[in-house]
Amino acid sequence: MRRLRIRSSGKAFNILKSKSSILQEDHDKAFGPAIELNESYIKETFKNCYDLEYRRIKAHQHLQWIVVYIDSLIDKPMLEEHVLKPLLRRSAEDDIPAIAEELADQWISIGTTACSGRISDVVLNLLQGHAAILSAGSSSVITVAVPGVAKRSLEEPSSEPVIRGSKEGFIEQLPTNLGLVRARLKTSKLKTESITLGELSHTQIVMTYLEGIAEDKVIEQVRSRLRSIRIDGVLDSGYVEEFIEDQPYSPFPQVHSTERPDVVAAELLEGKVAILVDTSPYVLIVPMTFWTGLQASEDYYIRWPIATFIRWIRFLFIHFAVFAPALYVAITTFHQEMIPTNLVLSIAGSREAVPFPAMIEALMMEIVFEALLEAGVRMPKQIGPTIGIVGGLVIGQAAVQAGLISAPVVIIVSITGISAFTTPRFSLRNGIRLLRFPMLFMAGTLGLYGIVLGFLGIMLHVTSLRSFGKLYFAPVTPIGLAAFKDVFVRIPIRLKYRLKSTSNQEGEK
């Protein structure tokens, strides 16, 4: 065996590949008229697969049909009602069809059927929850869609909770997710294109957009990037996200992911393209801008003055999340003259017993805070929040009393943690949380000059980013006055979505 390196979209993956290409479904042989031989082909392909079932049906004392299916992927009641019962009833009749197409048209009562003469097509259908019907004397095999994989009920997304708005969230089944989107956009302009990715997983990907609203350039870019992906398996939409984003090494997400169908519908109305991945409850939306990450779906369900005020709160606290620890370290270490005298004396008194510099002190508390967040997420839901709150209070109070850290650092780190969680989008929130660590090092070494340099570096990076040809910081750079109406101020809905008047519609007709 030899090691090959497969590249796609600038990423390399190592796989083991033998001369016989065992990692691929390489069964291009065709079926023949002998039913026993066709059965042996399938048995050889699914060798050592205990959940593959065979049902043999005789007609006039001869083997006439063999129904093959994977027990763990099909709906047994549906298979029995629409496939097995019709075959058993007709097996005693004289008018047994000579060709498979006639059998599918006249006897099978399920709408989704197909006929194929190649082993590779039948194998793929079996793995997607189909049942295959082998007929004696026919080289065509009928495949009937009877999927029956268990699925969870529709629930409110845990990562994007709202007070007012839809409580439905996507689940792991692609047809259900697509139906949730179509339920909100009942128009034939909603186009869907299917792509299969993964040499072994054969994961179905659906790209959807509104024709006439989404730009053709963006649609073509999304289509070409998806088709260029080469990977063994796609287990979640995060795999696809890393392949299609413009700058994979940036802390800022260039692909928006959401669990909410109403968010997808709203973004499609704005000309975006959505990517639905089977087995994943997260839908990808492109292109994404920085300001999209600061907007919540609930902004459009409450009155616009309140939504505007909440947006300003987010803009304010996102700066706290990045710069608050850095400013504290820079001012207390290099620029004490900027602090009022009483405050300087208070901070100096609280730091008198602390043996560490301000940067080390703040860095330790930030790391402990991140560890508590991670522990709260990974622990069981019943004790996770309790451990996070109690752990933070106990550790913080004990550390202050022991003289390891000062009380102002505990306050700063707490404000910083709360500020990061005002960002409504999970992916952007993670990038913001990551940025405060390099800013902390810049402030600890260069003071306010380091903070200014770090801020300029962040701005240069953000303004140079692109997402599928669109500038990441638009419409602020370049300035677009028309698009400014929905960045800092949430404008009324009647101004955001302008409808054509009846007279204009009649004139167009």
C-alpha positions in Angstrom: 0.0 0.0 0.0 1.2 3.5 -0.7 0.4 6.9 0.8 -1.2 9.5 -1.5 -1.9 13.1 -0.8 -5.2 14.5 -2.1 -5.5 18.3 -2.4 -8.7 20.3 -2.7 -9.2 24.1 -2.2 -5.6 24.4 -0.8 -6.0 21.6 1.8 -4.2 18.3 2.0 -5.5 15.0 3.2 -3.6 11.8 3.7 -5.3 8.6 2.9 -4.3 5.0 2.4 -5.1 3.6 -1.0 -4.3 0.2 -2.4 -4.1 -0.9 -6.0 -7.6 -2.3 -5.9 -9.1 1.1 -4.8 -10.8 -0.4 -1.8 -11.9 3.0 -0.5 -14.2 3.6 -3.4 -17.5 1.9 -4.4 -16.0 0.4 -7.6 -18.7 -1.8 -8.9 -19.2 -0.9 -12.5 -20.3 -4.3 -13.7 -23.8 -4.8 -15.1 -26.4 -7.2 -13.9 -27.4 -10.2 -16.0 -30.7 -12.1 -16.5 -29.8 -14.8 -13.9 -31.3 -13.8 -10.6 -29.0 -16.1 -8.5 -26.0 -14.5 -10.2 -27.3 -11.0 -9.5 -27.9 -11.9 -5.9 -24.3 -13.2 -5.6 -23.0 -9.8 -6.9 -24.8 -8.0 -4.1 -23.7 -10.5 -1.5 -20.1 -10.1 -2.5 -20.3 -6.3 -2.4 -21.9 -6.3 1.1 -19.8 -9.1 2.5 -19.7 -9.1 6.3 -22.7 -6.7 6.6 -25.1 -8.4 9.0 -27.9 -5.8 8.6 -28.4 -6.6 4.8 -31.6 -8.6 4.5 -33.0 -10.8 1.7 -36.6 -11.7 1.1 -37.1 -14.4 -1.6 -40.5 -14.6 -3.3 -41.6 -17.5 -5.5 -44.1 -17.5 -8.4 -45.3 -20.8 -9.9 -42.9 -22.8 -7.8 -39.9 -20.8 -9.2 -37.8 -18.1 -7.6 -39.2 -14.9 -9.2 -38.1 -12.0 -7.0 -35.5 -11.2 -4.4 -36.1 -8.1 -2.3 -32.8 -6.7 -0.8 -32.6 -4.0 1.8 -30.5 -2.7 4.6 -32.5 -3.3 7.8 -31.1 -0.3 9.7 -31.9 2.2 6.9 -35.5 1.4 5.8 -39.0 1.8 7.1 -40.2 -1.8 7.6 -44.0 -1.1 7.7 -43.7 0.9 4.5 -41.7 -1.8 2.8 -44.2 -4.5 3.8 -47.2 -2.5 2.8 -46.1 -1.1 -0.6 -43.5 -3.6 -1.8 -43.8 -7.1 -0.2 -47.6 -7.4 0.0 -48.2 -6.5 -3.7 -45.5 -8.9 -4.8 -46.9 -11.7 -2.6 -50.5 -11.1 -3.9 -49.4 -11.1 -7.6 -47.1 -14.1 -7.3 -50.0 -16.5 -7.8 -51.3 -14.7 -10.9 -50.3 -15.6 -14.4 -49.6 -12.1 -15.8 -46.1 -11.8 -14.3 -44.4 -8.9 -16.1 -41.5 -9.7 -18.3 -39.6 -6.5 -17.7 -38.7 -4.6 -14.6 -40.2 -1.3 -15.8 -43.6 -2.8 -16.1 -43.3 -4.2 -12.5 -42.4 -0.7 -11.2 -45.2 1.0 -13.1 -48.1 -1.4 -12.3 -47.4 -3.0 -9.0 -45.3 -0.8 -6.7 -47.5 1.9 -5.1 -44.6 4.1 -3.9 -43.9 7.1 -6.2 -40.1 7.1 -5.9 -38.8 4.2 -8.0 -36.0 3.7 -10.4 -34.5 1.0 -12.7 -30.8 0.4 -13.2 -28.7 -2.3 -14.7 -25.4 -1.3 -13.0 -24.3 -2.6 -9.7 -22.8 0.7 -8.5 -26.2 2.5 -8.9 -28.0 -0.2 -6.9 -25.4 -0.3 -4.2 -25.6 3.5 -3.8 -29.4 3.4 -3.6 -29.3 0.7 -1.0 -27.0 2.8 1.2 -29.5 5.7 0.9 -32.4 3.8 2.3 -33.8 2.1 -0.8 -35.0 -1.5 -1.3 -33.8 -3.3 -4.4 -36.0 -5.8 -6.3 -34.2 -8.4 -8.4 -36.4 -10.1 -11.0 -35.9 -13.4 -12.7 -34.9 -13.1 -16.3 -34.4 -9.3 -16.1 -31.0 -7.5 -16.1 -32.6 -4.4 -14.6 -33.1 -3.9 -10.9 -35.8 -1.8 -9.4 -35.0 0.4 -6.4 -37.8 1.7 -4.2 -37.2 4.6 -1.8 -38.4 3.5 1.7 -36.1 5.5 4.1 -36.7 5.0 7.7 -33.8 6.5 9.7 -34.9 7.7 13.1 -35.0 11.5 13.5 -35.6 13.9 16.4 -38.5 16.3 16.7 -38.3 20.0 15.8 -37.0 22.0 18.7 -35.9 25.5 19.5 -32.2 25.9 18.5 -30.1 25.9 21.7 -27.4 28.2 20.1 -29.8 30.9 18.9 -32.6 31.3 21.5 -35.1 34.1 21.0 -38.0 35.5 23.1 -40.1 36.5 20.1 -39.8 34.5 16.9 -40.0 31.1 15.5 -39.3 28.2 17.9 -38.5 25.7 15.1 -34.9 24.7 14.4 -33.3 22.5 11.8 -32.6 18.9 12.5 -30.3 16.3 10.9 -32.6 15.2 8.0 -32.1 17.2 4.8 -35.7 16.8 3.4 -37.1 18.1 6.7 -34.8 21.1 6.6 -35.5 21.9 3.0 -39.3 21.7 3.8 -38.8 24.2 6.7 -37.3 26.7 4.2 -39.9 26.1 1.6 -42.7 26.6 4.2 -41.4 30.2 4.6 -40.7 30.9 0.9 -43.6 29.5 -1.1 -42.3 30.4 -4.6 -41.1 28.6 -7.6 -38.2 31.1 -7.7 -36.6 29.2 -4.8 -34.1 27.0 -6.7 -32.4 23.9 -5.2 -29.3 22.1 -6.7 -28.1 18.8 -5.3 -24.4 17.8 -5.1 -23.0 14.6 -3.6 -19.8 14.9 -1.6 -17.6 12.3 0.1 -16.0 9.3 -1.5 -17.3 7.1 1.3 -20.1 9.1 3.0 -21.9 10.1 -0.2 -23.4 13.1 1.7 -26.0 15.0 -0.2 -25.5 18.8 -0.3 -28.3 21.1 -1.5 -27.5 24.6 -2.6 -30.6 26.9 -2.6 -31.2 30.5 -3.7 -33.8 32.8 -5.0 -33.6 33.2 -8.8 -33.5 36.8 -9.8 -32.4 38.0 -6.4 -29.1 36.2 -5.8 -26.3 37.3 -8.1 -25.2 34.9 -10.8 -21.5 35.4 -9.9 -22.0 34.3 -6.3 -24.1 31.3 -7.4 -21.4 30.2 -9.8 -18.7 30.6 -7.2 -20.6 28.5 -4.7 -21.3 25.9 -7.2 -17.7 25.6 -8.4 -16.2 25.5 -4.9 -18.6 22.8 -3.8 -17.9 20.7 -6.8 -14.1 21.0 -6.3 -14.2 19.4 -2.8 -12.5 16.0 -2.7 -12.7 14.3 0.7 -13.5 10.8 2.0 -16.4 11.8 4.2 -18.5 14.9 5.0 -20.0 14.4 8.5 -21.1 18.0 9.2 -21.5 21.3 7.5 -18.3 22.5 9.2 -16.3 20.3 6.8 -17.8 22.1 3.9 -17.3 25.5 5.5 -13.6 25.1 5.8 -13.3 24.1 2.1 -15.3 27.0 0.6 -14.2 30.0 2.8 -11.8 32.5 1.3 -9.3 32.8 4.2 -9.2 29.7 6.3 -6.5 31.1 8.7 -8.6 34.2 9.7 -10.2 34.2 13.1 -13.3 35.9 11.5 -15.8 33.5 10.0 -16.6 34.2 6.3 -19.5 31.7 6.2 -22.5 32.3 8.3 -24.0 29.1 10.0 -27.4 29.0 11.6 -30.0 26.5 13.0 -32.9 28.8 12.3 -35.1 28.4 9.2 -36.4 32.0 9.5 -32.8 33.3 9.4 -32.2 31.3 6.2 -35.3 32.6 4.6 -34.5 36.2 5.5 -30.9 35.9 4.1 -32.3 34.3 0.9 -34.5 37.3 0.5 -31.4 39.5 0.6 -29.7 37.6 -2.2 -27.6 35.2 -0.2 -27.1 31.5 -1.1 -27.8 28.8 1.5 -26.1 25.4 1.7 -27.9 22.5 3.4 -25.9 19.4 4.4 -27.5 16.1 5.1 -27.0 14.8 8.7 -26.2 18.4 9.9 -28.6 20.8 11.7 -26.5 23.8 10.7 -27.1 25.6 7.4 -24.4 27.6 5.7 -25.1 31.0 4.2 -22.8 33.0 1.9 -21.6 35.6 1.4 -21.2 36.8 4.9 -20.2 40.3 6.2 -18.9 41.4 9.6 -22.2 43.2 10.3 -24.2 40.0 9.7 -22.5 38.5 12.8 -23.8 41.4 14.9 -27.4 41.0 13.8 -29.9 38.7 15.5 -33.1 37.4 13.9 -35.0 38.8 16.8 -34.0 42.4 15.7 -36.7 42.2 13.0 -39.4 40.8 15.3 -39.4 43.7 17.8 -40.0 47.4 17.3 -37.2 49.1 15.5 -36.2 51.7 18.2 -35.6 48.9 20.7 -33.7 46.8 18.1 -31.5 49.8 17.2 -30.7 50.4 20.9 -29.8 46.7 21.4 -27.5 46.9 18.3 -25.6 49.9 19.8 -25.2 47.9 23.0 -23.6 45.1 20.9 -21.3 47.5 19.1 -20.2 48.9 22.5 -19.6 45.7 24.2 -17.7 44.0 21.3 -15.0 46.6 21.9 -15.0 45.7 25.6 -14.6 42.0 24.7 -11.5 42.7 22.7 -9.8 45.7 24.4 -10.9 45.7 28.1 -8.2 43.4 29.5 -5.6 45.0 27.2 -6.5 48.6 28.3 -6.3 47.6 32.0 -2.8 46.0 31.6 -1.5 48.9 29.5 -2.7 51.7 31.8 -1.7 50.0 35.1 1.7 49.0 33.7 2.8 51.9 31.5 0.4 54.8 31.8 -0.6 55.3 35.5 -0.8 59.0 35.0 -4.1 58.5 32.9 -5.9 57.2 36.0 -7.4 59.5 38.7 -5.4 59.5 41.9 -8.0 57.8 44.1 -8.4 55.0 41.6 -4.6 54.6 41.3 -4.4 54.3 45.1 -7.2 51.8 45.1 -5.7 49.6 42.4 -2.2 49.8 44.0 -3.6 48.7 47.3 -5.4 45.7 45.8 -2.3 44.7 43.9 0.1 45.2 46.8 0.2 41.5 47.8 0.0 40.1 44.2 3.3 38.6 43.1 2.7 38.7 39.4 2.8 41.5 36.8 -0.5 42.8 35.5 -0.3 41.0 32.2 0.4 37.5 33.8 -2.4 38.2 36.3 -4.9 39.0 33.6 -3.7 36.2 31.3 -4.2 33.6 34.1 -7.7 34.8 34.9 -8.7 34.8 31.2 -7.4 31.2 30.8 -9.3 30.1 33.9 -12.5 31.8 32.6 -12.2 30.1 29.3 -11.6 26.7 31.0 -14.8 27.3 33.1 -16.8 28.0 30.0 -15.5 24.9 28.3 -16.2 22.8 31.3 -19.8 24.1 31.6 -20.4 23.2 28.0 -19.0 19.7 28.2 -20.6 18.8 31.6 -24.1 17.3 31.8 -26.8 19.9 31.4 -28.1 19.4 34.9 -24.8 20.4 36.6 -23.0 22.4 33.9 -24.4 25.9 34.7 -24.1 25.3 38.5 -20.4 24.2 38.2 -19.7 27.3 36.0 -21.2 29.8 38.4 -20.0 28.2 41.7 -16.6 27.5 40.2 -16.2 31.1 39.1 -17.3 32.6 42.4 -15.3 30.2 44.6 -12.1 30.4 42.5 -12.2 34.2 42.1 -12.9 34.9 45.8 -10.3 32.4 47.0 -7.7 33.7 44.6 -8.3 37.3 45.8 -8.1 36.3 49.4 -4.9 34.3 48.8 -3.3 37.3 47.1 -2.7 35.6 43.8 -4.8 38.1 41.8 -6.3 41.5 42.5 -10.0 42.3 42.7 -10.0 44.7 39.7 -8.7 41.9 37.4 -11.7 39.7 38.4 -14.0 42.6 37.5 -12.4 43.2 34.2 -12.3 39.5 33.2 -16.0 39.1 34.2 -17.0 42.2 32.1 -15.0 40.9 29.2 -16.7 37.4 29.3 -20.2 39.0 29.5 -19.3 41.3 26.6 -18.3 38.5 24.3 -21.7 36.8 24.8 -23.6 39.9 23.6 -22.5 38.8 20.1 -25.5 36.9 18.7 -23.6 34.7 16.2 -21.7 31.8 17.7 -18.9 31.7 15.1 -18.1 35.5 15.3 -18.3 35.3 19.1 -15.5 32.7 19.1 -13.3 34.9 16.9 -13.8 37.9 19.2 -12.9 35.7 22.3 -9.7 34.7 20.6 -8.6 38.2 19.7 -8.3 39.5 23.2 -5.2 37.2 23.9 -2.9 38.8 21.2 -4.2 42.2 22.3 -3.2 41.4 25.9 0.3 40.5 24.8 0.6 43.7 22.7 -0.6 45.8 25.7 1.8 44.1 28.1 4.8 44.7 25.9 4.1 48.1 24.2 1.3 49.7 26.3 -1.2 51.9 24.5 1.1 51.9 21.4 0.7 48.1 21.2 -3.1 48.4 21.5 -3.2 51.0 18.7 -1.0 48.7 16.5 -3.2 45.8 17.3 -6.3 47.7 16.4 -4.8 48.9 13.1 -3.8 45.3 12.4 -7.3 44.0 13.0 -8.9 46.8 10.9 -6.5 46.1 8.0 -7.2 42.4 8.2 -11.0 42.8 8.4 -11.2 45.4 5.6 -9.1 43.2 3.3 -11.2 40.1 3.8 -13.6 38.9 1.1 -16.5 36.4 1.2 -17.3 35.1 -2.2 -16.2 38.3 -3.9 -17.9 40.6 -1.4 -15.9 42.8 0.9 -16.2 41.6 4.5 -16.6 45.1 6.0 -19.2 46.3 3.5 -21.1 48.6 3.5 -18.7 50.6 5.8 -15.8 50.0 3.5 -16.4 50.8 0.8 -19.0 53.3 2.0 -22.5 52.5 0.6 -25.0 55.0 1.9 -27.9 53.0 0.6 -26.9 49.9 2.6 -26.1 51.9 5.7 -29.8 51.9 6.6 -29.6 48.4 8.1 -26.1 48.4 9.8 -26.2 50.8 12.8 -29.9 51.4 12.7 -32.6 48.7 12.3 -34.9 50.4 9.9 -38.6 49.7 9.8 -39.6 46.6 7.8 -41.7 48.7 5.4 -38.6 50.4 4.2 -36.4 47.3 4.1 -38.7 45.2 1.9 -40.4 47.5 -0.6 -43.2 45.9 -2.6 -44.3 46.9 -6.1 -47.5 48.8 -6.3 -50.5 47.3 -8.0 -50.3 49.8 -10.8 -46.7 48.8 -11.5 -47.6 45.1 -11.5 -50.5 45.8 -13.9 -48.2 47.8 -16.2 -45.7 45.0 -16.3 -48.4 42.5 -17.3 
